[in-house]
Amino acid sequence: MAIQLNKGDAFQPGEVWQTPKGGIYRVMGYEDKPGKQKKQAVLRVGADGAGRKVLRDWDDVINWVLQPAQA
């Protein structure tokens, strides 16, 4: 049975999120690591995604705020 996710329930590629401390990260995609049960979301610092690479569990969005899409 597939899990039904609503927007903001998990990191999705292309989204921009703000951390509880005010940092901005863009979701670049997913990465599977050996020995990890969950897939990891690849985040990059900055709204443009040009900063350093950070890995987080794909559904670890507690207290993070999804930023509105820029037109």
Gaussian input, Z-matrix of N, CA and C with variables (Angstrom, degrees):
# hf/3-21g

backbone

0 1
 N
 C     1     B1
 C     2     B2     1     A1
 N     3     B3     2     A2     1     D1
 C     4     B4     3     A3     2     D2
 C     5     B5     4     A4     3     D3
 N     6     B6     5     A5     4     D4
 C     7     B7     6     A6     5     D5
 C     8     B8     7     A7     6     D6
 N     9     B9     8     A8     7     D7
 C    10    B10     9     A9     8     D8
 C    11    B11    10    A10     9     D9
 N    12    B12    11    A11    10    D10
 C    13    B13    12    A12    11    D11
 C    14    B14    13    A13    12    D12
 N    15    B15    14    A14    13    D13
 C    16    B16    15    A15    14    D14
 C    17    B17    16    A16    15    D15
 N    18    B18    17    A17    16    D16
 C    19    B19    18    A18    17    D17
 C    20    B20    19    A19    18    D18
 N    21    B21    20    A20    19    D19
 C    22    B22    21    A21    20    D20
 C    23    B23    22    A22    21    D21
 N    24    B24    23    A23    22    D22
 C    25    B25    24    A24    23    D23
 C    26    B26    25    A25    24    D24
 N    27    B27    26    A26    25    D25
 C    28    B28    27    A27    26    D26
 C    29    B29    28    A28    27    D27
 N    30    B30    29    A29    28    D28
 C    31    B31    30    A30    29    D29
 C    32    B32    31    A31    30    D30
 N    33    B33    32    A32    31    D31
 C    34    B34    33    A33    32    D32
 C    35    B35    34    A34    33    D33
 N    36    B36    35    A35    34    D34
 C    37    B37    36    A36    35    D35
 C    38    B38    37    A37    36    D36
 N    39    B39    38    A38    37    D37
 C    40    B40    39    A39    38    D38
 C    41    B41    40    A40    39    D39
 N    42    B42    41    A41    40    D40
 C    43    B43    42    A42    41    D41
 C    44    B44    43    A43    42    D42
 N    45    B45    44    A44    43    D43
 C    46    B46    45    A45    44    D44
 C    47    B47    46    A46    45    D45
 N    48    B48    47    A47    46    D46
 C    49    B49    48    A48    47    D47
 C    50    B50    49    A49    48    D48
 N    51    B51    50    A50    49    D49
 C    52    B52    51    A51    50    D50
 C    53    B53    52    A52    51    D51
 N    54    B54    53    A53    52    D52
 C    55    B55    54    A54    53    D53
 C    56    B56    55    A55    54    D54
 N    57    B57    56    A56    55    D55
 C    58    B58    57    A57    56    D56
 C    59    B59    58    A58    57    D57
 N    60    B60    59    A59    58    D58
 C    61    B61    60    A60    59    D59
 C    62    B62    61    A61    60    D60
 N    63    B63    62    A62    61    D61
 C    64    B64    63    A63    62    D62
 C    65    B65    64    A64    63    D63
 N    66    B66    65    A65    64    D64
 C    67    B67    66    A66    65    D65
 C    68    B68    67    A67    66    D66
 N    69    B69    68    A68    67    D67
 C    70    B70    69    A69    68    D68
 C    71    B71    70    A70    69    D69
 N    72    B72    71    A71    70    D70
 C    73    B73    72    A72    71    D71
 C    74    B74    73    A73    72    D72
 N    75    B75    74    A74    73    D73
 C    76    B76    75    A75    74    D74
 C    77    B77    76    A76    75    D75
 N    78    B78    77    A77    76    D76
 C    79    B79    78    A78    77    D77
 C    80    B80    79    A79    78    D78
 N    81    B81    80    A80    79    D79
 C    82    B82    81    A81    80    D80
 C    83    B83    82    A82    81    D81
 N    84    B84    83    A83    82    D82
 C    85    B85    84    A84    83    D83
 C    86    B86    85    A85    84    D84
 N    87    B87    86    A86    85    D85
 C    88    B88    87    A87    86    D86
 C    89    B89    88    A88    87    D87
 N    90    B90    89    A89    88    D88
 C    91    B91    90    A90    89    D89
 C    92    B92    91    A91    90    D90
 N    93    B93    92    A92    91    D91
 C    94    B94    93    A93    92    D92
 C    95    B95    94    A94    93    D93
 N    96    B96    95    A95    94    D94
 C    97    B97    96    A96    95    D95
 C    98    B98    97    A97    96    D96
 N    99    B99    98    A98    97    D97
 C   100   B100    99    A99    98    D98
 C   101   B101   100   A100    99    D99
 N   102   B102   101   A101   100   D100
 C   103   B103   102   A102   101   D101
 C   104   B104   103   A103   102   D102
 N   105   B105   104   A104   103   D103
 C   106   B106   105   A105   104   D104
 C   107   B107   106   A106   105   D105
 N   108   B108   107   A107   106   D106
 C   109   B109   108   A108   107   D107
 C   110   B110   109   A109   108   D108
 N   111   B111   110   A110   109   D109
 C   112   B112   111   A111   110   D110
 C   113   B113   112   A112   111   D111
 N   114   B114   113   A113   112   D112
 C   115   B115   114   A114   113   D113
 C   116   B116   115   A115   114   D114
 N   117   B117   116   A116   115   D115
 C   118   B118   117   A117   116   D116
 C   119   B119   118   A118   117   D117
 N   120   B120   119   A119   118   D118
 C   121   B121   120   A120   119   D119
 C   122   B122   121   A121   120   D120
 N   123   B123   122   A122   121   D121
 C   124   B124   123   A123   122   D122
 C   125   B125   124   A124   123   D123
 N   126   B126   125   A125   124   D124
 C   127   B127   126   A126   125   D125
 C   128   B128   127   A127   126   D126
 N   129   B129   128   A128   127   D127
 C   130   B130   129   A129   128   D128
 C   131   B131   130   A130   129   D129
 N   132   B132   131   A131   130   D130
 C   133   B133   132   A132   131   D131
 C   134   B134   133   A133   132   D132
 N   135   B135   134   A134   133   D133
 C   136   B136   135   A135   134   D134
 C   137   B137   136   A136   135   D135
 N   138   B138   137   A137   136   D136
 C   139   B139   138   A138   137   D137
 C   140   B140   139   A139   138   D138
 N   141   B141   140   A140   139   D139
 C   142   B142   141   A141   140   D140
 C   143   B143   142   A142   141   D141
 N   144   B144   143   A143   142   D142
 C   145   B145   144   A144   143   D143
 C   146   B146   145   A145   144   D144
 N   147   B147   146   A146   145   D145
 C   148   B148   147   A147   146   D146
 C   149   B149   148   A148   147   D147
 N   150   B150   149   A149   148   D148
 C   151   B151   150   A150   149   D149
 C   152   B152   151   A151   150   D150
 N   153   B153   152   A152   151   D151
 C   154   B154   153   A153   152   D152
 C   155   B155   154   A154   153   D153
 N   156   B156   155   A155   154   D154
 C   157   B157   156   A156   155   D155
 C   158   B158   157   A157   156   D156
 N   159   B159   158   A158   157   D157
 C   160   B160   159   A159   158   D158
 C   161   B161   160   A160   159   D159
 N   162   B162   161   A161   160   D160
 C   163   B163   162   A162   161   D161
 C   164   B164   163   A163   162   D162
 N   165   B165   164   A164   163   D163
 C   166   B166   165   A165   164   D164
 C   167   B167   166   A166   165   D165
 N   168   B168   167   A167   166   D166
 C   169   B169   168   A168   167   D167
 C   170   B170   169   A169   168   D168
 N   171   B171   170   A170   169   D169
 C   172   B172   171   A171   170   D170
 C   173   B173   172   A172   171   D171
 N   174   B174   173   A173   172   D172
 C   175   B175   174   A174   173   D173
 C   176   B176   175   A175   174   D174
 N   177   B177   176   A176   175   D175
 C   178   B178   177   A177   176   D176
 C   179   B179   178   A178   177   D177
 N   180   B180   179   A179   178   D178
 C   181   B181   180   A180   179   D179
 C   182   B182   181   A181   180   D180
 N   183   B183   182   A182   181   D181
 C   184   B184   183   A183   182   D182
 C   185   B185   184   A184   183   D183
 N   186   B186   185   A185   184   D184
 C   187   B187   186   A186   185   D185
 C   188   B188   187   A187   186   D186
 N   189   B189   188   A188   187   D187
 C   190   B190   189   A189   188   D188
 C   191   B191   190   A190   189   D189
 N   192   B192   191   A191   190   D190
 C   193   B193   192   A192   191   D191
 C   194   B194   193   A193   192   D192
 N   195   B195   194   A194   193   D193
 C   196   B196   195   A195   194   D194
 C   197   B197   196   A196   195   D195
 N   198   B198   197   A197   196   D196
 C   199   B199   198   A198   197   D197
 C   200   B200   199   A199   198   D198
 N   201   B201   200   A200   199   D199
 C   202   B202   201   A201   200   D200
 C   203   B203   202   A202   201   D201
 N   204   B204   203   A203   202   D202
 C   205   B205   204   A204   203   D203
 C   206   B206   205   A205   204   D204
 N   207   B207   206   A206   205   D205
 C   208   B208   207   A207   206   D206
 C   209   B209   208   A208   207   D207
 N   210   B210   209   A209   208   D208
 C   211   B211   210   A210   209   D209
 C   212   B212   211   A211   210   D210

   B1=1.4454
   B2=1.5276
   B3=1.3306
   B4=1.4596
   B5=1.5274
   B6=1.3139
   B7=1.4626
   B8=1.5231
   B9=1.3200
   B10=1.4640
   B11=1.5258
   B12=1.3321
   B13=1.4628
   B14=1.5180
   B15=1.3043
   B16=1.4528
   B17=1.5147
   B18=1.3226
   B19=1.4590
   B20=1.5247
   B21=1.3156
   B22=1.4529
   B23=1.5185
   B24=1.3487
   B25=1.4687
   B26=1.5246
   B27=1.3247
   B28=1.4631
   B29=1.5255
   B30=1.3369
   B31=1.4616
   B32=1.5273
   B33=1.3355
   B34=1.4574
   B35=1.5291
   B36=1.3434
   B37=1.4675
   B38=1.5321
   B39=1.3338
   B40=1.4533
   B41=1.5194
   B42=1.3266
   B43=1.4594
   B44=1.5273
   B45=1.3363
   B46=1.4628
   B47=1.5229
   B48=1.3439
   B49=1.4680
   B50=1.5189
   B51=1.3415
   B52=1.4619
   B53=1.5181
   B54=1.3352
   B55=1.4599
   B56=1.5266
   B57=1.3394
   B58=1.4683
   B59=1.5337
   B60=1.3356
   B61=1.4682
   B62=1.5248
   B63=1.3414
   B64=1.4571
   B65=1.5167
   B66=1.3222
   B67=1.4613
   B68=1.5239
   B69=1.3347
   B70=1.4633
   B71=1.5267
   B72=1.3396
   B73=1.4632
   B74=1.5220
   B75=1.3399
   B76=1.4632
   B77=1.5208
   B78=1.3426
   B79=1.4644
   B80=1.5246
   B81=1.3419
   B82=1.4590
   B83=1.5270
   B84=1.3187
   B85=1.4635
   B86=1.5145
   B87=1.3497
   B88=1.4633
   B89=1.5199
   B90=1.3295
   B91=1.4605
   B92=1.5228
   B93=1.3277
   B94=1.4653
   B95=1.5180
   B96=1.3150
   B97=1.4622
   B98=1.5216
   B99=1.3272
   B100=1.4651
   B101=1.5276
   B102=1.3250
   B103=1.4509
   B104=1.5184
   B105=1.3145
   B106=1.4659
   B107=1.5155
   B108=1.3325
   B109=1.4527
   B110=1.5209
   B111=1.3253
   B112=1.4590
   B113=1.5176
   B114=1.3314
   B115=1.4547
   B116=1.5226
   B117=1.3064
   B118=1.4518
   B119=1.5283
   B120=1.3308
   B121=1.4571
   B122=1.5241
   B123=1.3279
   B124=1.4569
   B125=1.5213
   B126=1.3379
   B127=1.4631
   B128=1.5145
   B129=1.3343
   B130=1.4607
   B131=1.5198
   B132=1.3306
   B133=1.4596
   B134=1.5284
   B135=1.3295
   B136=1.4628
   B137=1.5128
   B138=1.3244
   B139=1.4636
   B140=1.5229
   B141=1.3486
   B142=1.4624
   B143=1.5268
   B144=1.3222
   B145=1.4578
   B146=1.5156
   B147=1.3334
   B148=1.4603
   B149=1.5299
   B150=1.3237
   B151=1.4612
   B152=1.5136
   B153=1.3241
   B154=1.4607
   B155=1.5242
   B156=1.3180
   B157=1.4619
   B158=1.5247
   B159=1.3442
   B160=1.4592
   B161=1.5206
   B162=1.3403
   B163=1.4617
   B164=1.5194
   B165=1.3469
   B166=1.4658
   B167=1.5143
   B168=1.3442
   B169=1.4599
   B170=1.5230
   B171=1.3206
   B172=1.4607
   B173=1.5266
   B174=1.3431
   B175=1.4662
   B176=1.5317
   B177=1.3233
   B178=1.4691
   B179=1.5366
   B180=1.3461
   B181=1.4630
   B182=1.5337
   B183=1.3247
   B184=1.4633
   B185=1.5316
   B186=1.3289
   B187=1.4660
   B188=1.5263
   B189=1.3237
   B190=1.4568
   B191=1.5239
   B192=1.3339
   B193=1.4650
   B194=1.5240
   B195=1.3305
   B196=1.4630
   B197=1.5192
   B198=1.3353
   B199=1.4577
   B200=1.5265
   B201=1.3351
   B202=1.4703
   B203=1.5244
   B204=1.3312
   B205=1.4692
   B206=1.5266
   B207=1.3290
   B208=1.4619
   B209=1.5199
   B210=1.3200
   B211=1.4731
   B212=1.5036
   A1=108.98
   A2=116.37
   A3=122.04
   A4=110.40
   A5=115.01
   A6=120.80
   A7=108.60
   A8=117.10
   A9=122.25
   A10=108.84
   A11=117.27
   A12=121.52
   A13=110.15
   A14=116.40
   A15=121.80
   A16=108.68
   A17=117.35
   A18=121.18
   A19=108.52
   A20=117.06
   A21=121.67
   A22=114.48
   A23=117.65
   A24=121.00
   A25=112.31
   A26=117.15
   A27=122.19
   A28=108.36
   A29=115.37
   A30=120.22
   A31=109.58
   A32=117.11
   A33=122.88
   A34=108.12
   A35=118.50
   A36=120.79
   A37=112.11
   A38=115.13
   A39=121.78
   A40=114.41
   A41=117.81
   A42=120.64
   A43=110.87
   A44=115.48
   A45=122.37
   A46=107.19
   A47=116.07
   A48=122.48
   A49=109.99
   A50=115.34
   A51=122.05
   A52=108.56
   A53=116.49
   A54=122.02
   A55=109.93
   A56=117.17
   A57=119.58
   A58=113.10
   A59=117.60
   A60=121.19
   A61=112.69
   A62=117.92
   A63=121.02
   A64=115.76
   A65=118.77
   A66=120.95
   A67=111.40
   A68=116.75
   A69=122.36
   A70=108.94
   A71=116.05
   A72=122.24
   A73=110.09
   A74=116.73
   A75=122.65
   A76=108.18
   A77=116.06
   A78=121.85
   A79=107.98
   A80=116.43
   A81=121.58
   A82=112.54
   A83=117.81
   A84=121.29
   A85=110.28
   A86=115.15
   A87=121.31
   A88=110.35
   A89=115.45
   A90=122.42
   A91=107.84
   A92=117.04
   A93=121.40
   A94=108.65
   A95=116.74
   A96=122.36
   A97=109.19
   A98=117.78
   A99=119.68
   A100=110.43
   A101=116.34
   A102=121.04
   A103=114.03
   A104=117.36
   A105=121.21
   A106=108.33
   A107=117.19
   A108=120.26
   A109=111.53
   A110=116.78
   A111=120.74
   A112=110.34
   A113=115.90
   A114=117.83
   A115=108.69
   A116=116.04
   A117=122.47
   A118=109.65
   A119=116.82
   A120=121.79
   A121=107.50
   A122=116.18
   A123=121.88
   A124=107.17
   A125=115.78
   A126=121.79
   A127=108.43
   A128=115.83
   A129=120.86
   A130=108.21
   A131=115.80
   A132=121.86
   A133=109.77
   A134=115.65
   A135=122.37
   A136=112.27
   A137=115.95
   A138=121.32
   A139=111.54
   A140=116.99
   A141=120.50
   A142=112.32
   A143=117.88
   A144=122.06
   A145=114.25
   A146=117.33
   A147=121.32
   A148=113.07
   A149=118.20
   A150=121.69
   A151=113.60
   A152=115.18
   A153=120.85
   A154=111.63
   A155=115.02
   A156=122.81
   A157=110.30
   A158=115.90
   A159=123.01
   A160=107.79
   A161=117.28
   A162=121.50
   A163=109.49
   A164=116.40
   A165=122.54
   A166=107.54
   A167=116.68
   A168=119.57
   A169=108.46
   A170=117.19
   A171=122.80
   A172=113.44
   A173=117.67
   A174=120.62
   A175=112.97
   A176=117.61
   A177=122.50
   A178=110.46
   A179=116.48
   A180=121.36
   A181=113.23
   A182=117.56
   A183=120.74
   A184=109.87
   A185=116.23
   A186=126.02
   A187=113.93
   A188=119.32
   A189=122.09
   A190=107.70
   A191=117.25
   A192=122.17
   A193=109.07
   A194=115.84
   A195=121.78
   A196=108.58
   A197=116.74
   A198=121.33
   A199=110.11
   A200=117.64
   A201=119.50
   A202=110.65
   A203=115.73
   A204=121.14
   A205=109.80
   A206=115.68
   A207=121.37
   A208=108.85
   A209=117.22
   A210=121.16
   A211=111.40
   D1=130.71
   D2=-178.55
   D3=-78.92
   D4=146.85
   D5=177.80
   D6=-86.39
   D7=130.12
   D8=177.72
   D9=-88.51
   D10=115.87
   D11=179.43
   D12=-107.20
   D13=136.04
   D14=172.75
   D15=-92.68
   D16=158.47
   D17=178.32
   D18=-58.81
   D19=128.40
   D20=-179.15
   D21=96.63
   D22=-3.12
   D23=178.35
   D24=-83.25
   D25=-21.99
   D26=-177.20
   D27=-156.16
   D28=161.39
   D29=176.99
   D30=-69.75
   D31=130.87
   D32=176.77
   D33=-123.26
   D34=140.24
   D35=-179.29
   D36=-53.50
   D37=135.91
   D38=178.66
   D39=94.61
   D40=-14.81
   D41=-179.40
   D42=-79.02
   D43=154.83
   D44=175.28
   D45=-117.56
   D46=128.95
   D47=-176.52
   D48=-122.46
   D49=149.90
   D50=174.19
   D51=-111.21
   D52=132.34
   D53=179.28
   D54=-76.50
   D55=165.76
   D56=175.90
   D57=-59.40
   D58=-26.06
   D59=179.52
   D60=-91.27
   D61=0.44
   D62=175.35
   D63=101.45
   D64=-1.00
   D65=177.76
   D66=-71.15
   D67=150.04
   D68=-179.74
   D69=-113.33
   D70=132.39
   D71=-179.95
   D72=-134.63
   D73=141.80
   D74=173.24
   D75=-105.06
   D76=136.62
   D77=178.20
   D78=-83.91
   D79=121.86
   D80=-177.43
   D81=-96.43
   D82=-28.42
   D83=-178.55
   D84=162.75
   D85=-157.02
   D86=-178.55
   D87=-124.67
   D88=156.54
   D89=179.16
   D90=-143.42
   D91=134.12
   D92=175.41
   D93=-98.46
   D94=128.18
   D95=178.75
   D96=-109.23
   D97=134.13
   D98=176.40
   D99=-60.43
   D100=136.77
   D101=178.93
   D102=88.67
   D103=-8.10
   D104=177.77
   D105=-99.52
   D106=137.42
   D107=178.92
   D108=-78.16
   D109=-35.63
   D110=-178.00
   D111=-101.13
   D112=150.27
   D113=172.60
   D114=-73.65
   D115=155.48
   D116=-176.92
   D117=-106.29
   D118=137.94
   D119=172.86
   D120=-85.35
   D121=135.26
   D122=176.70
   D123=-93.52
   D124=115.58
   D125=179.46
   D126=-112.22
   D127=148.75
   D128=173.89
   D129=-126.24
   D130=139.78
   D131=-178.25
   D132=-65.23
   D133=137.89
   D134=176.65
   D135=98.96
   D136=151.55
   D137=-179.74
   D138=-65.12
   D139=-27.28
   D140=179.19
   D141=-89.71
   D142=-7.82
   D143=178.29
   D144=73.97
   D145=25.96
   D146=-176.96
   D147=-93.13
   D148=-4.23
   D149=-175.82
   D150=-88.35
   D151=-164.16
   D152=-176.20
   D153=-67.82
   D154=158.03
   D155=-177.94
   D156=-87.38
   D157=137.48
   D158=178.53
   D159=-134.44
   D160=137.74
   D161=175.94
   D162=-108.91
   D163=134.87
   D164=175.25
   D165=-139.30
   D166=155.43
   D167=173.93
   D168=-56.09
   D169=141.26
   D170=-172.61
   D171=-60.84
   D172=-23.67
   D173=-178.22
   D174=-113.96
   D175=17.66
   D176=-176.69
   D177=-90.55
   D178=67.86
   D179=-174.84
   D180=-109.75
   D181=13.41
   D182=-177.56
   D183=-59.39
   D184=127.82
   D185=-179.54
   D186=69.70
   D187=1.86
   D188=174.22
   D189=-85.79
   D190=151.72
   D191=-178.07
   D192=-118.57
   D193=124.26
   D194=176.60
   D195=-73.18
   D196=125.33
   D197=-179.41
   D198=-83.14
   D199=145.84
   D200=178.32
   D201=-64.66
   D202=148.88
   D203=-179.44
   D204=-66.27
   D205=138.46
   D206=177.12
   D207=-85.70
   D208=130.29
   D209=-178.27
   D210=-88.31

